Amino acid sequence: MQYFLDGSIKQIGEIQEFGNFKKREFLVKTEEQFPEFVKLEFINENVDVLDTFSINEVVTVAFVVKGNEYNGKFFNNLRAIAICERIDGRVEKEQAKAKKDNKRVQALLDAKTKK
């Protein structure tokens, strides 16, 4: 499942290399009443995507949540899969769709429990 985030780029990290694996982290500040600072990453062949963006540029980021285990410890990452200039209303549309879908699922669950 992919998610979307609107905000301004506050930091773009250097490319980090670990053997044949590369990653590049960046920080996005959301534009809400109480802004959040969200760290995301591009990996491997996508690390150069950030070269065309600058600090304080307003963007929409598509990302997925990734989780893994290493030596008995668990890690979560927000892996960016696309970034572009902000798409007005995209996040609001996705949130409205998710809310509608959640209501539909809840109605189905309620109908099953009444039987």
C-alpha positions in Angstrom: 0.0 0.0 0.0 1.4 3.4 -0.8 0.8 6.7 1.0 1.2 10.3 0.1 2.7 13.2 2.0 2.7 16.9 1.2 5.3 19.3 2.6 8.5 21.2 2.1 11.9 19.7 1.9 14.0 20.7 4.9 17.1 18.5 4.5 18.6 16.4 1.8 21.3 13.9 2.9 24.3 12.6 1.2 24.3 9.3 -0.6 25.3 6.5 1.7 26.8 3.3 0.3 26.8 -0.1 2.0 28.5 -2.6 -0.4 26.1 -2.8 -3.4 23.3 -1.0 -1.5 22.8 2.8 -1.6 20.4 5.1 0.2 19.7 8.8 0.6 17.6 10.2 3.3 15.6 13.5 3.3 13.4 15.4 5.7 10.0 16.8 4.8 8.1 19.2 7.1 4.3 18.8 6.7 2.0 21.9 6.4 -0.5 21.1 9.1 -1.6 23.1 12.2 1.0 21.1 14.1 3.7 20.4 11.5 5.6 17.0 11.6 9.1 16.4 10.4 9.2 13.1 8.5 12.4 11.3 7.4 12.1 9.3 4.2 14.6 7.6 2.0 15.3 6.7 -1.6 17.3 3.6 -2.3 19.6 2.2 -5.0 18.9 3.5 -8.5 16.5 6.2 -7.2 19.0 8.1 -4.9 19.8 10.6 -7.7 16.1 11.7 -7.9 16.7 14.3 -5.2 19.3 16.1 -7.2 16.6 18.0 -9.0 15.0 19.3 -5.8 16.1 22.0 -3.3 15.6 22.9 0.3 12.2 24.5 1.0 10.7 23.3 -2.2 7.1 22.1 -1.7 6.6 18.6 -2.9 4.3 15.5 -2.8 6.0 12.3 -1.9 4.6 8.8 -2.6 6.1 6.2 -0.2 5.6 2.8 1.3 6.3 1.5 4.8 9.0 -1.1 5.0 9.9 -3.2 8.0 12.7 -5.7 8.6 14.5 -7.7 11.2 18.3 -7.6 11.7 20.1 -9.5 14.5 16.9 -9.7 16.6 16.1 -6.0 16.2 13.2 -4.6 14.2 13.3 -1.6 12.0 10.8 0.5 10.0 11.6 2.7 7.1 9.5 5.1 5.0 10.7 4.3 1.5 10.0 7.0 -1.0 9.0 5.7 -4.4 8.2 9.0 -6.2 8.5 12.7 -5.6 7.2 15.7 -7.6 6.2 19.3 -7.2 3.2 19.4 -4.9 0.0 18.1 -6.4 -2.8 20.3 -4.9 -5.4 18.3 -3.1 -3.8 14.9 -3.7 -3.3 14.1 0.0 -6.8 15.4 0.9 -8.4 13.2 -1.8 -6.5 10.1 -0.6 -7.6 10.8 3.0 -11.2 11.2 2.0 -11.1 7.9 0.0 -9.6 6.1 2.9 -12.2 7.4 5.3 -15.0 6.3 2.9 -13.4 2.9 2.5 -13.1 2.5 6.3 -16.9 3.4 6.7 -17.7 0.8 4.0 -15.7 -1.9 5.8 -17.2 -1.0 9.2 -20.7 -1.3 7.7 -19.9 -4.8 6.4 -18.5 -5.9 9.8 -21.6 -4.5 11.5 -23.8 -6.4 9.2 -22.0 -9.7 9.8 -22.2 -9.2 13.6 -25.9 -8.7 13.5 -26.5 -12.1 11.8 
